[in-house]
Amino acid sequence: MGIIWTIIIGFIAGVIAKFIMPGDNEPSGFIMTTILGIVGAFVASYLGRALGWYGPEEGAGLIGAVVGAIIVLFVYGLVTSRRTT
């Protein structure tokens, strides 16, 4: 059930992150927003465990997943802006 919960929270986090950081150079569409949020949720969970904020079986909550999705969105923007210039 943990992975399904992370995917659901990741989708919601991706939508929130897109509202917080809109832009022309950002991924768009339902699938990309979902992937962005899921990756952000996993990044937040991994970083939280590495820093000792979460236990071994705990995942990031909604706020952590949103922060993770914003980090992933920022990195995505940096990578694609270098490639297009």
Biopython code that builds the backbone (N, CA, C, O; Angstrom):
import numpy as np
from Bio.PDB.StructureBuilder import StructureBuilder

atoms = [
    (1, "MET", "N", (0.818, -1.199, 0.000)),
    (1, "MET", "CA", (0.000, 0.000, 0.000)),
    (1, "MET", "C", (0.857, 1.256, 0.000)),
    (1, "MET", "O", (0.394, 2.307, -0.444)),
    (2, "GLY", "N", (2.088, 1.180, 0.482)),
    (2, "GLY", "CA", (2.960, 2.345, 0.565)),
    (2, "GLY", "C", (3.282, 2.953, -0.787)),
    (2, "GLY", "O", (3.287, 4.175, -0.928)),
    (3, "ILE", "N", (3.552, 2.120, -1.785)),
    (3, "ILE", "CA", (3.905, 2.636, -3.103)),
    (3, "ILE", "C", (2.699, 3.297, -3.764)),
    (3, "ILE", "O", (2.846, 4.314, -4.442)),
    (4, "ILE", "N", (1.524, 2.737, -3.577)),
    (4, "ILE", "CA", (0.313, 3.336, -4.150)),
    (4, "ILE", "C", (0.037, 4.686, -3.497)),
    (4, "ILE", "O", (-0.332, 5.646, -4.173)),
    (5, "TRP", "N", (0.217, 4.751, -2.195)),
    (5, "TRP", "CA", (0.017, 6.015, -1.481)),
    (5, "TRP", "C", (1.020, 7.067, -1.963)),
    (5, "TRP", "O", (0.660, 8.233, -2.123)),
    (6, "THR", "N", (2.267, 6.667, -2.193)),
    (6, "THR", "CA", (3.277, 7.601, -2.698)),
    (6, "THR", "C", (2.896, 8.107, -4.081)),
    (6, "THR", "O", (3.100, 9.284, -4.377)),
    (7, "ILE", "N", (2.353, 7.254, -4.928)),
    (7, "ILE", "CA", (1.932, 7.666, -6.268)),
    (7, "ILE", "C", (0.774, 8.657, -6.192)),
    (7, "ILE", "O", (0.754, 9.648, -6.922)),
    (8, "ILE", "N", (-0.194, 8.390, -5.308)),
    (8, "ILE", "CA", (-1.335, 9.302, -5.169)),
    (8, "ILE", "C", (-0.880, 10.656, -4.639)),
    (8, "ILE", "O", (-1.254, 11.697, -5.180)),
    (9, "ILE", "N", (-0.078, 10.643, -3.588)),
    (9, "ILE", "CA", (0.454, 11.892, -3.028)),
    (9, "ILE", "C", (1.335, 12.585, -4.065)),
    (9, "ILE", "O", (1.315, 13.811, -4.175)),
    (10, "GLY", "N", (2.104, 11.810, -4.823)),
    (10, "GLY", "CA", (2.967, 12.389, -5.859)),
    (10, "GLY", "C", (2.187, 13.100, -6.940)),
    (10, "GLY", "O", (2.596, 14.164, -7.405)),
    (11, "PHE", "N", (1.058, 12.520, -7.349)),
    (11, "PHE", "CA", (0.235, 13.181, -8.359)),
    (11, "PHE", "C", (-0.278, 14.522, -7.845)),
    (11, "PHE", "O", (-0.191, 15.533, -8.543)),
    (12, "ILE", "N", (-0.806, 14.530, -6.639)),
    (12, "ILE", "CA", (-1.313, 15.781, -6.051)),
    (12, "ILE", "C", (-0.177, 16.788, -5.894)),
    (12, "ILE", "O", (-0.356, 17.978, -6.153)),
    (13, "ALA", "N", (0.984, 16.311, -5.472)),
    (13, "ALA", "CA", (2.140, 17.199, -5.309)),
    (13, "ALA", "C", (2.585, 17.779, -6.647)),
    (13, "ALA", "O", (2.973, 18.945, -6.710)),
    (14, "GLY", "N", (2.536, 16.992, -7.711)),
    (14, "GLY", "CA", (2.905, 17.485, -9.036)),
    (14, "GLY", "C", (1.998, 18.601, -9.505)),
    (14, "GLY", "O", (2.465, 19.590, -10.070)),
    (15, "VAL", "N", (0.709, 18.451, -9.274)),
    (15, "VAL", "CA", (-0.260, 19.487, -9.656)),
    (15, "VAL", "C", (0.000, 20.762, -8.861)),
    (15, "VAL", "O", (-0.011, 21.857, -9.424)),
    (16, "ILE", "N", (0.230, 20.630, -7.571)),
    (16, "ILE", "CA", (0.501, 21.807, -6.722)),
    (16, "ILE", "C", (1.807, 22.472, -7.143)),
    (16, "ILE", "O", (1.881, 23.699, -7.212)),
    (17, "ALA", "N", (2.835, 21.680, -7.426)),
    (17, "ALA", "CA", (4.127, 22.245, -7.836)),
    (17, "ALA", "C", (4.010, 23.003, -9.146)),
    (17, "ALA", "O", (4.658, 24.035, -9.321)),
    (18, "LYS", "N", (3.182, 22.504, -10.082)),
    (18, "LYS", "CA", (2.989, 23.218, -11.346)),
    (18, "LYS", "C", (2.303, 24.563, -11.132)),
    (18, "LYS", "O", (2.578, 25.518, -11.858)),
    (19, "PHE", "N", (1.410, 24.649, -10.138)),
    (19, "PHE", "CA", (0.771, 25.928, -9.832)),
    (19, "PHE", "C", (1.747, 26.881, -9.163)),
    (19, "PHE", "O", (1.673, 28.091, -9.377)),
    (20, "ILE", "N", (2.657, 26.357, -8.361)),
    (20, "ILE", "CA", (3.633, 27.197, -7.658)),
    (20, "ILE", "C", (4.710, 27.689, -8.620)),
    (20, "ILE", "O", (5.110, 28.851, -8.545)),
    (21, "MET", "N", (5.187, 26.837, -9.518)),
    (21, "MET", "CA", (6.266, 27.183, -10.445)),
    (21, "MET", "C", (5.831, 27.032, -11.895)),
    (21, "MET", "O", (6.322, 26.137, -12.583)),
    (22, "PRO", "N", (4.924, 27.878, -12.383)),
    (22, "PRO", "CA", (4.555, 27.762, -13.803)),
    (22, "PRO", "C", (5.670, 28.339, -14.671)),
    (22, "PRO", "O", (6.485, 29.134, -14.204)),
    (23, "GLY", "N", (5.696, 27.939, -15.913)),
    (23, "GLY", "CA", (6.700, 28.482, -16.814)),
    (23, "GLY", "C", (6.597, 27.864, -18.195)),
    (23, "GLY", "O", (5.956, 26.830, -18.387)),
    (24, "ASP", "N", (7.241, 28.518, -19.156)),
    (24, "ASP", "CA", (7.220, 28.036, -20.532)),
    (24, "ASP", "C", (8.105, 26.811, -20.712)),
    (24, "ASP", "O", (7.836, 25.967, -21.566)),
    (25, "ASN", "N", (9.157, 26.713, -19.912)),
    (25, "ASN", "CA", (10.155, 25.673, -20.087)),
    (25, "ASN", "C", (9.864, 24.439, -19.241)),
    (25, "ASN", "O", (10.712, 23.554, -19.127)),
    (26, "GLU", "N", (8.696, 24.371, -18.657)),
    (26, "GLU", "CA", (8.363, 23.276, -17.757)),
    (26, "GLU", "C", (7.543, 22.226, -18.499)),
    (26, "GLU", "O", (6.878, 22.535, -19.488)),
    (27, "PRO", "N", (7.594, 20.980, -18.019)),
    (27, "PRO", "CA", (6.800, 19.942, -18.682)),
    (27, "PRO", "C", (5.305, 20.202, -18.520)),
    (27, "PRO", "O", (4.868, 20.743, -17.505)),
    (28, "SER", "N", (4.542, 19.821, -19.508)),
    (28, "SER", "CA", (3.103, 20.033, -19.427)),
    (28, "SER", "C", (2.391, 18.736, -19.740)),
    (28, "SER", "O", (2.980, 17.796, -20.273)),
    (29, "GLY", "N", (1.136, 18.700, -19.405)),
    (29, "GLY", "CA", (0.338, 17.519, -19.667)),
    (29, "GLY", "C", (0.130, 16.699, -18.413)),
    (29, "GLY", "O", (0.873, 16.801, -17.437)),
    (30, "PHE", "N", (-0.898, 15.888, -18.473)),
    (30, "PHE", "CA", (-1.302, 15.071, -17.340)),
    (30, "PHE", "C", (-0.225, 14.053, -16.964)),
    (30, "PHE", "O", (0.092, 13.893, -15.785)),
    (31, "ILE", "N", (0.331, 13.374, -17.946)),
    (31, "ILE", "CA", (1.314, 12.329, -17.686)),
    (31, "ILE", "C", (2.597, 12.925, -17.112)),
    (31, "ILE", "O", (3.135, 12.399, -16.137)),
    (32, "MET", "N", (3.094, 14.011, -17.697)),
    (32, "MET", "CA", (4.329, 14.621, -17.197)),
    (32, "MET", "C", (4.143, 15.194, -15.796)),
    (32, "MET", "O", (5.050, 15.110, -14.968)),
    (33, "THR", "N", (2.981, 15.773, -15.525)),
    (33, "THR", "CA", (2.707, 16.293, -14.187)),
    (33, "THR", "C", (2.679, 15.156, -13.176)),
    (33, "THR", "O", (3.198, 15.295, -12.069)),
    (34, "THR", "N", (2.079, 14.041, -13.549)),
    (34, "THR", "CA", (2.037, 12.886, -12.662)),
    (34, "THR", "C", (3.439, 12.345, -12.403)),
    (34, "THR", "O", (3.797, 12.063, -11.260)),
    (35, "ILE", "N", (4.220, 12.202, -13.448)),
    (35, "ILE", "CA", (5.588, 11.691, -13.299)),
    (35, "ILE", "C", (6.417, 12.650, -12.449)),
    (35, "ILE", "O", (7.169, 12.212, -11.579)),
    (36, "LEU", "N", (6.286, 13.939, -12.691)),
    (36, "LEU", "CA", (6.998, 14.940, -11.907)),
    (36, "LEU", "C", (6.679, 14.804, -10.423)),
    (36, "LEU", "O", (7.585, 14.807, -9.589)),
    (37, "GLY", "N", (5.416, 14.687, -10.097)),
    (37, "GLY", "CA", (5.014, 14.575, -8.702)),
    (37, "GLY", "C", (5.467, 13.284, -8.054)),
    (37, "GLY", "O", (5.887, 13.279, -6.897)),
    (38, "ILE", "N", (5.386, 12.185, -8.795)),
    (38, "ILE", "CA", (5.816, 10.897, -8.246)),
    (38, "ILE", "C", (7.317, 10.903, -7.990)),
    (38, "ILE", "O", (7.771, 10.451, -6.939)),
    (39, "VAL", "N", (8.080, 11.408, -8.938)),
    (39, "VAL", "CA", (9.530, 11.502, -8.737)),
    (39, "VAL", "C", (9.834, 12.425, -7.565)),
    (39, "VAL", "O", (10.723, 12.135, -6.764)),
    (40, "GLY", "N", (9.112, 13.524, -7.457)),
    (40, "GLY", "CA", (9.300, 14.436, -6.330)),
    (40, "GLY", "C", (8.987, 13.783, -5.000)),
    (40, "GLY", "O", (9.687, 14.018, -4.015)),
    (41, "ALA", "N", (7.941, 12.963, -4.955)),
    (41, "ALA", "CA", (7.595, 12.261, -3.720)),
    (41, "ALA", "C", (8.684, 11.262, -3.341)),
    (41, "ALA", "O", (9.032, 11.138, -2.167)),
    (42, "PHE", "N", (9.222, 10.550, -4.329)),
    (42, "PHE", "CA", (10.298, 9.611, -4.039)),
    (42, "PHE", "C", (11.579, 10.333, -3.618)),
    (42, "PHE", "O", (12.287, 9.870, -2.724)),
    (43, "VAL", "N", (11.879, 11.468, -4.262)),
    (43, "VAL", "CA", (13.051, 12.259, -3.872)),
    (43, "VAL", "C", (12.902, 12.752, -2.436)),
    (43, "VAL", "O", (13.844, 12.663, -1.648)),
    (44, "ALA", "N", (11.734, 13.268, -2.096)),
    (44, "ALA", "CA", (11.500, 13.761, -0.739)),
    (44, "ALA", "C", (11.577, 12.630, 0.279)),
    (44, "ALA", "O", (12.123, 12.815, 1.367)),
    (45, "SER", "N", (11.038, 11.465, -0.060)),
    (45, "SER", "CA", (11.107, 10.315, 0.849)),
    (45, "SER", "C", (12.549, 9.874, 1.066)),
    (45, "SER", "O", (12.957, 9.602, 2.195)),
    (46, "TYR", "N", (13.317, 9.804, -0.017)),
    (46, "TYR", "CA", (14.714, 9.384, 0.089)),
    (46, "TYR", "C", (15.532, 10.383, 0.906)),
    (46, "TYR", "O", (16.288, 9.995, 1.797)),
    (47, "LEU", "N", (15.376, 11.671, 0.597)),
    (47, "LEU", "CA", (16.120, 12.678, 1.341)),
    (47, "LEU", "C", (15.710, 12.717, 2.811)),
    (47, "LEU", "O", (16.553, 12.899, 3.689)),
    (48, "GLY", "N", (14.417, 12.547, 3.076)),
    (48, "GLY", "CA", (13.935, 12.530, 4.453)),
    (48, "GLY", "C", (14.501, 11.365, 5.248)),
    (48, "GLY", "O", (14.838, 11.514, 6.422)),
    (49, "ARG", "N", (14.605, 10.207, 4.610)),
    (49, "ARG", "CA", (15.207, 9.049, 5.285)),
    (49, "ARG", "C", (16.697, 9.259, 5.494)),
    (49, "ARG", "O", (17.234, 8.906, 6.544)),
    (50, "ALA", "N", (17.376, 9.836, 4.493)),
    (50, "ALA", "CA", (18.816, 10.069, 4.606)),
    (50, "ALA", "C", (19.138, 11.075, 5.708)),
    (50, "ALA", "O", (20.173, 10.968, 6.366)),
    (51, "LEU", "N", (18.258, 12.047, 5.908)),
    (51, "LEU", "CA", (18.483, 13.056, 6.940)),
    (51, "LEU", "C", (17.923, 12.648, 8.300)),
    (51, "LEU", "O", (18.108, 13.364, 9.285)),
    (52, "GLY", "N", (17.245, 11.514, 8.364)),
    (52, "GLY", "CA", (16.706, 11.032, 9.617)),
    (52, "GLY", "C", (15.352, 11.603, 9.993)),
    (52, "GLY", "O", (14.917, 11.459, 11.135)),
    (53, "TRP", "N", (14.680, 12.249, 9.054)),
    (53, "TRP", "CA", (13.357, 12.825, 9.331)),
    (53, "TRP", "C", (12.267, 11.768, 9.290)),
    (53, "TRP", "O", (11.260, 11.882, 9.988)),
    (54, "TYR", "N", (12.468, 10.728, 8.464)),
    (54, "TYR", "CA", (11.482, 9.665, 8.314)),
    (54, "TYR", "C", (12.114, 8.340, 8.704)),
    (54, "TYR", "O", (13.324, 8.150, 8.583)),
    (55, "GLY", "N", (11.271, 7.427, 9.177)),
    (55, "GLY", "CA", (11.721, 6.082, 9.493)),
    (55, "GLY", "C", (11.882, 5.251, 8.230)),
    (55, "GLY", "O", (11.617, 5.726, 7.125)),
    (56, "PRO", "N", (12.320, 3.999, 8.400)),
    (56, "PRO", "CA", (12.571, 3.149, 7.227)),
    (56, "PRO", "C", (11.335, 2.887, 6.360)),
    (56, "PRO", "O", (11.464, 2.762, 5.142)),
    (57, "GLU", "N", (10.171, 2.803, 6.945)),
    (57, "GLU", "CA", (8.956, 2.513, 6.178)),
    (57, "GLU", "C", (8.081, 3.738, 5.962)),
    (57, "GLU", "O", (6.993, 3.617, 5.398)),
    (58, "GLU", "N", (8.521, 4.907, 6.390)),
    (58, "GLU", "CA", (7.734, 6.124, 6.235)),
    (58, "GLU", "C", (8.073, 6.813, 4.920)),
    (58, "GLU", "O", (9.214, 6.783, 4.458)),
    (59, "GLY", "N", (7.080, 7.421, 4.344)),
    (59, "GLY", "CA", (7.276, 8.203, 3.134)),
    (59, "GLY", "C", (7.010, 9.665, 3.419)),
    (59, "GLY", "O", (6.514, 10.029, 4.485)),
    (60, "ALA", "N", (7.342, 10.483, 2.462)),
    (60, "ALA", "CA", (7.119, 11.918, 2.614)),
    (60, "ALA", "C", (5.625, 12.210, 2.581)),
    (60, "ALA", "O", (4.868, 11.544, 1.875)),
    (61, "GLY", "N", (5.220, 13.183, 3.329)),
    (61, "GLY", "CA", (3.841, 13.632, 3.291)),
    (61, "GLY", "C", (3.631, 14.573, 2.118)),
    (61, "GLY", "O", (4.499, 14.712, 1.257)),
    (62, "LEU", "N", (2.494, 15.206, 2.093)),
    (62, "LEU", "CA", (2.147, 16.065, 0.969)),
    (62, "LEU", "C", (3.101, 17.257, 0.855)),
    (62, "LEU", "O", (3.539, 17.591, -0.246)),
    (63, "ILE", "N", (3.421, 17.886, 1.956)),
    (63, "ILE", "CA", (4.302, 19.059, 1.902)),
    (63, "ILE", "C", (5.695, 18.652, 1.444)),
    (63, "ILE", "O", (6.295, 19.330, 0.610)),
    (64, "GLY", "N", (6.212, 17.560, 1.975)),
    (64, "GLY", "CA", (7.526, 17.073, 1.541)),
    (64, "GLY", "C", (7.532, 16.696, 0.078)),
    (64, "GLY", "O", (8.506, 16.959, -0.629)),
    (65, "ALA", "N", (6.452, 16.079, -0.388)),
    (65, "ALA", "CA", (6.362, 15.697, -1.792)),
    (65, "ALA", "C", (6.286, 16.915, -2.698)),
    (65, "ALA", "O", (6.855, 16.912, -3.789)),
    (66, "VAL", "N", (5.589, 17.953, -2.258)),
    (66, "VAL", "CA", (5.524, 19.190, -3.046)),
    (66, "VAL", "C", (6.909, 19.817, -3.141)),
    (66, "VAL", "O", (7.318, 20.259, -4.215)),
    (67, "VAL", "N", (7.628, 19.858, -2.034)),
    (67, "VAL", "CA", (9.001, 20.401, -2.052)),
    (67, "VAL", "C", (9.883, 19.560, -2.973)),
    (67, "VAL", "O", (10.672, 20.106, -3.744)),
    (68, "GLY", "N", (9.754, 18.238, -2.895)),
    (68, "GLY", "CA", (10.510, 17.368, -3.787)),
    (68, "GLY", "C", (10.158, 17.594, -5.244)),
    (68, "GLY", "O", (11.042, 17.602, -6.101)),
    (69, "ALA", "N", (8.877, 17.778, -5.537)),
    (69, "ALA", "CA", (8.448, 18.035, -6.915)),
    (69, "ALA", "C", (8.960, 19.379, -7.422)),
    (69, "ALA", "O", (9.312, 19.507, -8.595)),
    (70, "ILE", "N", (9.002, 20.375, -6.548)),
    (70, "ILE", "CA", (9.551, 21.678, -6.944)),
    (70, "ILE", "C", (11.033, 21.556, -7.247)),
    (70, "ILE", "O", (11.522, 22.164, -8.199)),
    (71, "ILE", "N", (11.755, 20.777, -6.450)),
    (71, "ILE", "CA", (13.180, 20.549, -6.712)),
    (71, "ILE", "C", (13.364, 19.860, -8.061)),
    (71, "ILE", "O", (14.218, 20.264, -8.851)),
    (72, "VAL", "N", (12.571, 18.827, -8.332)),
    (72, "VAL", "CA", (12.663, 18.113, -9.610)),
    (72, "VAL", "C", (12.298, 19.042, -10.761)),
    (72, "VAL", "O", (12.944, 19.001, -11.808)),
    (73, "LEU", "N", (11.282, 19.873, -10.590)),
    (73, "LEU", "CA", (10.872, 20.823, -11.623)),
    (73, "LEU", "C", (11.971, 21.845, -11.890)),
    (73, "LEU", "O", (12.213, 22.202, -13.043)),
    (74, "PHE", "N", (12.629, 22.313, -10.856)),
    (74, "PHE", "CA", (13.724, 23.267, -11.002)),
    (74, "PHE", "C", (14.890, 22.641, -11.770)),
    (74, "PHE", "O", (15.443, 23.260, -12.679)),
    (75, "VAL", "N", (15.261, 21.415, -11.401)),
    (75, "VAL", "CA", (16.351, 20.726, -12.089)),
    (75, "VAL", "C", (15.978, 20.460, -13.544)),
    (75, "VAL", "O", (16.813, 20.610, -14.436)),
    (76, "TYR", "N", (14.740, 20.072, -13.787)),
    (76, "TYR", "CA", (14.268, 19.844, -15.159)),
    (76, "TYR", "C", (14.395, 21.129, -15.987)),
    (76, "TYR", "O", (14.827, 21.091, -17.140)),
    (77, "GLY", "N", (14.019, 22.257, -15.394)),
    (77, "GLY", "CA", (14.141, 23.535, -16.087)),
    (77, "GLY", "C", (15.580, 23.890, -16.405)),
    (77, "GLY", "O", (15.866, 24.428, -17.474)),
    (78, "LEU", "N", (16.500, 23.591, -15.474)),
    (78, "LEU", "CA", (17.918, 23.855, -15.725)),
    (78, "LEU", "C", (18.459, 22.983, -16.853)),
    (78, "LEU", "O", (19.192, 23.465, -17.717)),
    (79, "VAL", "N", (18.105, 21.721, -16.848)),
    (79, "VAL", "CA", (18.607, 20.795, -17.863)),
    (79, "VAL", "C", (18.071, 21.148, -19.242)),
    (79, "VAL", "O", (18.825, 21.152, -20.215)),
    (80, "THR", "N", (16.789, 21.442, -19.339)),
    (80, "THR", "CA", (16.220, 21.734, -20.659)),
    (80, "THR", "C", (16.636, 23.106, -21.164)),
    (80, "THR", "O", (16.724, 23.306, -22.376)),
    (81, "SER", "N", (16.894, 24.058, -20.272)),
    (81, "SER", "CA", (17.327, 25.382, -20.745)),
    (81, "SER", "C", (18.739, 25.319, -21.300)),
    (81, "SER", "O", (19.057, 26.046, -22.240)),
    (82, "ARG", "N", (19.580, 24.483, -20.753)),
    (82, "ARG", "CA", (20.945, 24.307, -21.304)),
    (82, "ARG", "C", (20.916, 23.625, -22.649)),
    (82, "ARG", "O", (21.725, 23.926, -23.526)),
    (83, "ARG", "N", (19.987, 22.709, -22.812)),
    (83, "ARG", "CA", (19.910, 21.951, -24.041)),
    (83, "ARG", "C", (19.356, 22.789, -25.191)),
    (83, "ARG", "O", (19.736, 22.571, -26.342)),
    (84, "THR", "N", (18.471, 23.737, -24.910)),
    (84, "THR", "CA", (17.848, 24.515, -25.974)),
    (84, "THR", "C", (18.646, 25.745, -26.375)),
    (84, "THR", "O", (18.399, 26.306, -27.443)),
    (85, "THR", "N", (19.586, 26.180, -25.562)),
    (85, "THR", "CA", (20.352, 27.386, -25.914)),
    (85, "THR", "C", (21.576, 27.060, -26.677)),
    (85, "THR", "O", (22.330, 27.959, -27.049)),
]
sb = StructureBuilder()
sb.init_structure("model")
sb.init_model(0)
sb.init_chain("A")
sb.init_seg("    ")
for serial, (resi, resn, name, xyz) in enumerate(atoms, 1):
    if name == "N":
        sb.init_residue(resn, " ", resi, " ")
    sb.init_atom(name, np.array(xyz, "f"), 0.0, 1.0, " ", f" {name:<3s}", serial, name[0])
structure = sb.get_structure()
